[in-house]
Amino acid sequence: MRLRHATRRELQTEARCGGARWSSATGRRLLELVDDTTGRVLVADDDRGLRAVLGLAMDPPGDGGERTATIVELAVDPTHAQQGLGSLLVRFAEDIAFIEGCSRIEVDPHIEGWDDGDCWPSLGYAGPAGDGVFKALRRLHACCC
């Protein structure tokens, strides 16, 4: 399994070819993120194609104030659910946000229920349900990829 940034061409091809039902629902928002210089689209894939996708939006660099990143999309191929792919992408997104100077990462409330919402606390996220959970970013994660 590889974790990497997606390209616009790849996302367009996925959409044009019909893509997997699980990934096409997030397609338009992901294309917007690819075009935004402060957005990232991260994927987990293998030789057979995309297995998970995450959309990350970051505040634009400012006057040295606190920057926040937000996970705005997260989808995992149902045939690969419960295998940790979503969690791997979340950790990858956290590392990218930290490198980009963000001190906080939030989860958009519409995806807060991912994996029945149980995964967010196990990944260190806190906050009231329905308002978006968040996490302070302090260090990079060790990655074996």
N, C-alpha and C positions, 0 to 999 in steps of 0.2 A: 504494500500500500504506500502510495506517495502522497505527501501533503505539499501543495504548491499554490501559486497565484494562477487564476484563470485569465485567459485572454478574451478580448471582445470577440474575435473571430470564432473561438471555440464556443462561446455562449450563443452566438448567432447561429452557428452550425447546429448546436444542440436544439435550439428553438425551431429552426427551419426543418430539421429532420423529425420533428415531432417530440424528440427527447423523451425521457422517461416521465411518466405522469407526476411522479414525486418531485422532480426537479423543474418541470415546466411551469408550475404554479408560481414560482419565485422569479421566473425569467426576466420579466420587464424591469423589476426593481434592481436585479443584479446587473443588467445592462447599464442602467443609470449609474450604478456605483463604479463600474469599470471606467466610465467616461469622466467621473469626478476625480480630481487629483487627490482628494482626501478620502476616497473610498477604496476598498479592496474587496475582491471576491476570491475566496479561498476554497479549494476543493481537495477532497481525498479521492484518489482514483487508483485503479489497477489496470491490468491489460485489457479488461473487458469494458472499461469506461468509468464514468463518474459514479461514485458511491455515496458521497456526501458533499454538501455545499454550504458555505457560510458567507453572508454579506456583512461587511464591517464598514461603518461610517465613522469618520473622525472629525472633530472640530478642526477648522482651518488653523494653521499656526497663527498666533496673535502676538500680542505685546509681552509675551513671557508669562501670561497668566496660565491657570490650570487648563489643560486640554482634556476632553473626554472623548472616549470612543464608545460606539453603541453597536451591539450585535443586532442587526435589523432583519436578518433572514437566517434560517437554519433548517436544512432539510437533509434527511438521511434516507437512502434507499431502504425500503421496508425489508428487503431480503438480507440486508446487512445491519438491521437494527439490533440493539443490545450487544454490540461488539466493541463499543468505545470509540467509534469513528467521530461522532458528534463531539465527544469530550476532547479528542485529539485536536479537532478543528478549533474548539474554543480555546484551548491552551495555545495553539499556533496564533490565533487572533490576539490573545493577550500579549504574547511576545512581540508581535508586530506593533501593536498599539504602544507598548512600552518603548520600543525602539524609536517610534515616531514622536515620542515626547508626551504621551498621554499618561496621566496619573490616576485615571479612573476609567473603568469600563462598565457600561450598563447593558441591560438586556431589554429590548423593546417589549412592552407588555403583551403584544400579540403573539410572541413566541415563548413567553415565560412558562407556559405549560408543557414545553418540550419534555418528552419522556415523563409525562405526568408531573412535571415540576420537581421531581425528586432529585434530579441531577444537579441543579443549581447549588443547593447548600453543600453537596459533596465536593463541588469545585471551588468552594470558598465564597460564594455569592450570598448576599444577605439583603434584606429590605422587605417592605410590606408587599404582599402578593397583590397584583393588580396595578401597582404603581411602577413596576419594573425593578428587578433586583440589580444589584451593582456589586463591584469589587474594587478595592484600591489596588493599584499596580505598584509593586515595589521591587520586583526582581524578575529575572528571566527564568524560565523553566528549563530544566535539563531535558533534552530531546534526543531520542535514539534514532531519529530518522535521517 
